[in-house]
Amino acid sequence: MYILMQIMKIEKYLLMIVEIMKVNWANTKHKKEHFAIDITQKNYSKTIQIGDVFDIDYSKIDKIDLLIGGSPCTYWSNARLKGTGRELTPDGIGGQLFMQYVRALKETKSKYFLYENNNSMSKEIKNFITKELGVEPIMINSSLVSGQIRRRLYWTNIPIKQLPKDKNIKLKDILEKEVDDKYYLSEKMQKYAMSSGTKKFYVKPEINLEKARPLTTVPNKRAGTTTYITDDFVNGGSKERMRKLTPLEYERLQTIPENYTYLTGHKFEDSKRYKVIGNAWTVDVIAHIFSYLENKGGNNEK
Ligand SMILES: C[S@@+](CC[C@H](N)C(=O)[O-])C[C@H]1O[C@@H](n2cnc3c(N)ncnc32)[C@H](O)[C@@H]1O
């Protein structure tokens, strides 16, 4: 079976799930994403990177059985602040990127497809995607299989019969007991994190939550949008010092294998890891969907 994927990191996870892969799309124009490509190659060195989605000539690609992708949601998501160009209709950049997925599907004639995006997109965009792909989306919250709340829409022709079973995993269950000082907030940063935002963008600061907030690519925001914890929540220590999550905890919240995104330990590597993990799919959600692929015998949950 050949697998064509739009995005870099997930491919590796999918590869682990289906144990096979042939082609991978990588983003050559967005230089910042090279870390994701490096992570793919570290874990699956035979991955073929075929560049920008706008430039791919599908006539040069062998038969595809499964096409998966999640085009950038940054233009559509309500995480984008009001007045900063959030797109509510499909005729912007977000729509152009999505249409590259549609082109891939038409030109490869892939037997199966899975397209994912953020639940918070506008109704008009959601309807447009549904019309183009010809199936209704299924909303799956990653909180069923992990300690993170993450509502995502999945459009697929894989015959999913039920949602994943709730594994009842809490944020507390996946935390590291002791972490490096660098993850603790300075006094100044702590004050900023606990503020409730501006009139335009009000958020209620809350820490030590039962489930982590949806992981974002940058974990340095206010406590109303980012997950922070204090030591007493983890190991009975101090109530005073707040810290952000570590890259390892980020991986656990996406059910990605531990240290999958660790590369060199370079000084600035943490922020790159947050970014690729925040962009990624929740592995166990995808594994659940794939359990319904033909010849897998349906939902294989234990
Ligand atoms: C939200 S992320 C999706 C990540 C993916 N679902 C995963 O789990 O790894 C969107 C990705 O699209 C990639 N991308 C953006 N523009 C692209 C383009 N023109 N060609 C190929 N990839 C592109 C970005 O680099 C980013 O990794």
The ligand as a Tripos MOL2 file, in Angstrom:
@<TRIPOS>MOLECULE
LIG
   27    29     1     0     0
SMALL
NO_CHARGES

@<TRIPOS>ATOM
      1 C1         -1.3250   22.3770   10.7370 C.3       1 LIG1
      2 S1          0.0750   21.6330   10.0320 S.3       1 LIG1
      3 C2         -0.5560   20.0130    9.8250 C.3       1 LIG1
      4 C3          0.3280   19.0090   10.4270 C.3       1 LIG1
      5 C4         -0.0640   17.5630   10.2220 C.3       1 LIG1
      6 N1         -1.4800   17.3380   10.2730 N.3       1 LIG1
      7 C5          0.6490   16.7260   11.2580 C.2       1 LIG1
      8 O1          0.0400   16.1340   12.1060 O.co2     1 LIG1
      9 O2          1.8510   16.7230   11.2010 O.co2     1 LIG1
     10 C6          0.1040   22.2880    8.3940 C.3       1 LIG1
     11 C7          1.3700   21.9250    7.6430 C.3       1 LIG1
     12 O3          1.2610   22.3210    6.2590 O.3       1 LIG1
     13 C8          2.5570   22.6080    5.7980 C.3       1 LIG1
     14 N2          2.4620   23.4320    4.5860 N.ar      1 LIG1
     15 C9          2.1090   24.7290    4.5120 C.ar      1 LIG1
     16 N3          2.1590   25.1480    3.2200 N.ar      1 LIG1
     17 C10         2.5470   24.0760    2.4810 C.ar      1 LIG1
     18 C11         2.7920   23.8820    1.0930 C.ar      1 LIG1
     19 N4          2.6290   24.8720    0.2210 N.pl3     1 LIG1
     20 N5          3.2290   22.6650    0.6980 N.ar      1 LIG1
     21 C12         3.3970   21.6630    1.5850 C.ar      1 LIG1
     22 N6          3.1560   21.7700    2.8930 N.ar      1 LIG1
     23 C13         2.7430   22.9780    3.3430 C.ar      1 LIG1
     24 C14         3.1840   23.3290    6.9700 C.3       1 LIG1
     25 O4          4.5510   23.2340    6.8870 O.3       1 LIG1
     26 C15         2.6090   22.5900    8.1700 C.3       1 LIG1
     27 O5          3.4810   21.5950    8.6000 O.3       1 LIG1
@<TRIPOS>BOND
     1     1     2 1
     2     2     3 1
     3     2    10 1
     4     3     4 1
     5     4     5 1
     6     5     6 1
     7     5     7 1
     8     7     8 2
     9     7     9 1
    10    10    11 1
    11    11    12 1
    12    11    26 1
    13    12    13 1
    14    13    14 1
    15    13    24 1
    16    14    15 ar
    17    14    23 ar
    18    15    16 ar
    19    16    17 ar
    20    17    18 ar
    21    17    23 ar
    22    18    19 1
    23    18    20 ar
    24    20    21 ar
    25    21    22 ar
    26    22    23 ar
    27    24    25 1
    28    24    26 1
    29    26    27 1
@<TRIPOS>SUBSTRUCTURE
     1 LIG1         1 GROUP 0 **** ****
